[in-house]
Amino acid sequence: MKREITPTLDHTQLFKLANLVISFGIILVTSGGSWDITNHILNKPETFFAPPHLMLYSGVGLALIGFVALHLSWKKSGKDHRFGRGVKITTMGIAALLSAGPIDFAWHSAFGLDGLLSPPHLVLIVGMSLTSIGALVNTKSLQKSKPSHLGIIISFIPVWFSITGLFYSFSLPFSKTDYFDFNPNPLFAAGFASIAYPFLISTILVSSTIFAKNKFGIASLVGASYLGIMTLSAIIPNHTLIPTIPFYLSNIIPIVLGDYILSRSKNSKSMMISGAIFGSAFYFIYYPLITYTYNEITLDKLMWPSLTSTIYFEMVPIVAPFLIVSGALVGAISVKFAQKIFS
């Protein structure tokens, strides 16, 4: 009788799959985090076991499973030096994520509601940033093995969301509680947002296209995923914002336009034009939360969830012309950074 051979995953395939699982886990973490911010804005009663937290820590569990598979496949490969840096970054990120849970539970037990820039949230944000960046570095290390377009998309989404979460901490006035006031200075917050947000958007979208060898559609899918998750986690939970969903989803237009230009030409001028298009849309892409950042230095109105869209559109003629231009400049400059790290 012939011996039946059961097909098995080789270490490279397992390594790819593990990275996808890690990245998807962090997508759940960041989606839960975005939902949690929205619940804070809506003043919904919160405990450690609130639905956004359960979603968030389910993502941590999934990322941990992926991390175990990642280490097993790395050891099976003889600790391939190509993946050493990414594995180390991911290890630091997972360690931070695992420590964030007990710290968060202790914080809620001691102080109740926590602000966006609380110590447990900062540990969590740093953890998910490092974990997602590590997975992206691993995916980049597999470039010679032709990583799938799905792998590229899944790897970039959690990096965008996790770093956005870090930037939110320094630009949104959500960090004042009965015990602590960690809110950033309003002028600093607005200045920081005006540079950090367009830089991040352009870097992510341009980098994803470079990684995909300028194939049209990759940046568009990354952008569409961001818009979709934000719609589900930051707009739909606040029923007064639901009528603005078509406006928000129209942000796919500059994303697709920039993606198309990138796919047609690889010269630096065309890439900078695309970066400028991406960056110029940041005020609209970061709706509705960005309303809180610029309201403090313009209209300075009392913010209520039901008034968010009204105040946002009142600010458009005041801040949008300046932010479109400044965002375009920052977006164009960020292309050089994207080229440096991914070319």
Backbone hydrogen bonds, N-H to C=O, Kabsch-Sander energy under -0.5 kcal/mol:
donor,donor_aa,acceptor,acceptor_aa,energy
6,T,4,E,-0.6
14,L,10,D,-2.4
15,F,11,H,-2.2
16,K,12,T,-2.3
17,L,13,Q,-2.5
18,A,14,L,-2.7
19,N,15,F,-1.9
20,L,16,K,-1.8
21,V,17,L,-2.3
22,I,18,A,-2.5
23,S,19,N,-2.7
24,F,20,L,-2.7
25,G,21,V,-2.4
26,I,22,I,-2.1
27,I,23,S,-1.8
28,L,24,F,-1.8
29,V,25,G,-2.0
30,T,26,I,-3.0
31,S,27,I,-2.3
32,G,28,L,-2.5
33,G,29,V,-2.1
34,S,30,T,-2.4
35,W,31,S,-2.3
36,D,32,G,-2.2
37,I,33,G,-2.1
38,T,34,S,-1.9
39,N,35,W,-2.2
40,H,36,D,-2.1
41,I,37,I,-2.2
42,L,38,T,-2.1
43,N,40,H,-1.2
44,K,39,N,-2.3
50,A,47,T,-1.7
53,H,50,A,-0.7
54,L,50,A,-2.1
55,M,51,P,-2.4
56,L,52,P,-2.4
57,Y,53,H,-2.9
58,S,54,L,-1.6
59,G,55,M,-1.8
60,V,56,L,-1.5
61,G,57,Y,-1.9
62,L,58,S,-2.3
63,A,59,G,-2.7
64,L,60,V,-2.2
65,I,61,G,-2.0
66,G,62,L,-2.3
67,F,63,A,-2.2
68,V,64,L,-2.2
69,A,65,I,-2.1
70,L,66,G,-2.3
71,H,67,F,-2.4
72,L,68,V,-2.2
73,S,69,A,-2.4
74,W,70,L,-2.2
75,K,71,H,-2.6
76,K,72,L,-2.2
77,S,73,S,-1.3
78,G,75,K,-1.7
79,K,74,W,-2.7
80,D,74,W,-0.6
83,F,80,D,-1.5
84,G,81,H,-0.7
87,V,83,F,-2.5
88,K,84,G,-2.2
89,I,85,R,-2.3
90,T,86,G,-2.5
91,T,87,V,-2.3
92,M,88,K,-2.1
93,G,89,I,-2.1
94,I,90,T,-2.8
95,A,91,T,-2.2
96,A,92,M,-1.8
97,L,93,G,-2.4
98,L,94,I,-2.7
99,S,95,A,-1.6
100,A,96,A,-1.5
101,G,97,L,-1.0
103,I,99,S,-1.7
104,D,100,A,-2.9
105,F,101,G,-2.6
106,A,102,P,-2.4
107,W,103,I,-2.3
108,H,104,D,-2.6
109,S,105,F,-2.1
110,A,106,A,-1.8
111,F,107,W,-3.3
112,G,108,H,-1.8
116,L,174,F,-2.1
118,S,115,G,-1.4
122,L,118,S,-2.5
123,V,119,P,-2.4
124,L,120,P,-2.2
125,I,121,H,-3.0
126,V,122,L,-2.6
127,G,123,V,-2.2
128,M,124,L,-2.8
129,S,125,I,-2.2
130,L,126,V,-2.6
131,T,127,G,-2.5
132,S,128,M,-2.2
133,I,129,S,-2.4
134,G,130,L,-2.6
135,A,131,T,-2.0
136,L,132,S,-2.0
137,V,133,I,-2.7
138,N,134,G,-2.2
139,T,135,A,-2.2
140,K,136,L,-2.4
141,S,137,V,-2.0
142,L,138,N,-0.9
142,L,139,T,-0.6
143,Q,140,K,-1.8
145,S,142,L,-1.7
146,K,143,Q,-1.9
152,I,148,S,-1.8
153,I,149,H,-2.4
154,I,150,L,-2.9
155,S,151,G,-1.7
156,F,152,I,-1.7
157,I,153,I,-1.8
159,V,155,S,-0.7
160,W,156,F,-2.3
161,F,157,I,-2.3
162,S,158,P,-2.8
163,I,159,V,-2.2
164,T,160,W,-1.8
165,G,161,F,-2.2
166,L,162,S,-1.6
167,F,163,I,-2.4
168,Y,164,T,-2.8
169,S,165,G,-1.4
170,F,166,L,-0.6
170,F,167,F,-0.9
171,S,168,Y,-1.6
172,L,168,Y,-2.0
174,F,172,L,-1.6
177,T,175,S,-0.6
177,T,180,F,-3.8
182,F,175,S,-2.8
189,A,185,N,-3.0
190,A,186,P,-2.3
191,G,187,L,-2.4
192,F,188,F,-3.0
193,A,189,A,-2.5
194,S,190,A,-2.0
195,I,191,G,-0.9
195,I,192,F,-0.8
196,A,192,F,-3.3
197,Y,193,A,-1.5
199,F,195,I,-1.6
200,L,196,A,-2.3
201,I,197,Y,-2.6
202,S,198,P,-2.3
203,T,199,F,-2.2
204,I,200,L,-2.6
205,L,201,I,-2.4
206,V,202,S,-2.6
207,S,203,T,-2.2
208,S,204,I,-2.2
209,T,205,L,-1.4
210,I,206,V,-2.4
211,F,207,S,-2.8
212,A,208,S,-1.4
213,K,210,I,-1.8
214,N,209,T,-2.9
215,K,212,A,-0.9
218,I,215,K,-1.1
221,L,217,G,-2.1
222,V,218,I,-2.3
223,G,219,A,-2.8
224,A,220,S,-2.8
225,S,221,L,-2.1
226,Y,222,V,-1.9
227,L,223,G,-2.5
228,G,224,A,-2.4
229,I,225,S,-2.5
230,M,226,Y,-2.4
231,T,227,L,-2.0
232,L,228,G,-2.0
233,S,229,I,-2.4
234,A,230,M,-2.7
235,I,230,M,-0.9
235,I,231,T,-0.8
236,I,231,T,-2.7
238,N,235,I,-1.0
239,H,237,P,-0.9
241,L,238,N,-2.7
242,I,239,H,-0.9
244,T,241,L,-1.9
245,I,242,I,-1.9
248,Y,244,T,-2.4
249,L,245,I,-3.0
250,S,246,P,-1.1
251,N,248,Y,-1.7
252,I,249,L,-1.8
253,I,250,S,-1.9
255,I,251,N,-1.2
256,V,252,I,-2.8
257,L,253,I,-2.4
258,G,254,P,-2.5
259,D,255,I,-2.2
260,Y,256,V,-2.6
261,I,257,L,-2.1
262,L,258,G,-2.1
263,S,259,D,-2.0
264,R,260,Y,-1.2
264,R,261,I,-0.5
265,S,261,I,-1.2
271,M,267,N,-2.0
272,M,268,S,-2.4
273,I,269,K,-1.9
274,S,270,S,-2.2
275,G,271,M,-2.6
276,A,272,M,-2.3
277,I,273,I,-2.1
278,F,274,S,-2.6
279,G,275,G,-2.7
280,S,276,A,-2.2
281,A,277,I,-0.7
281,A,278,F,-1.0
282,F,279,G,-1.5
284,F,281,A,-1.0
285,I,281,A,-2.5
286,Y,282,F,-2.3
287,Y,284,F,-1.1
290,I,286,Y,-2.0
291,T,288,P,-1.7
292,Y,289,L,-1.4
293,T,289,L,-0.6
294,Y,290,I,-1.7
295,N,291,T,-1.9
296,E,292,Y,-0.8
297,I,294,Y,-0.7
298,T,294,Y,-0.7
298,T,295,N,-0.7
300,D,295,N,-3.3
307,L,304,W,-1.9
308,T,304,W,-0.7
308,T,305,P,-0.8
311,I,307,L,-2.7
312,Y,308,T,-2.5
313,F,309,S,-2.4
314,E,310,T,-1.6
315,M,311,I,-1.6
316,V,312,Y,-1.0
318,I,315,M,-0.9
319,V,315,M,-2.9
320,A,315,M,-0.6
320,A,316,V,-1.9
323,L,319,V,-2.7
324,I,320,A,-2.8
325,V,321,P,-1.4
326,S,322,F,-2.8
327,G,323,L,-2.4
328,A,324,I,-1.8
329,L,325,V,-2.1
330,V,326,S,-2.4
331,G,327,G,-2.7
332,A,328,A,-2.3
333,I,329,L,-2.1
334,S,330,V,-2.2
335,V,331,G,-0.6
335,V,332,A,-0.8
336,K,333,I,-1.2
337,F,333,I,-0.7
338,A,334,S,-2.3
339,Q,335,V,-2.8
340,K,336,K,-1.9
341,I,337,F,-1.9
342,F,338,A,-1.8
343,S,339,Q,-2.1
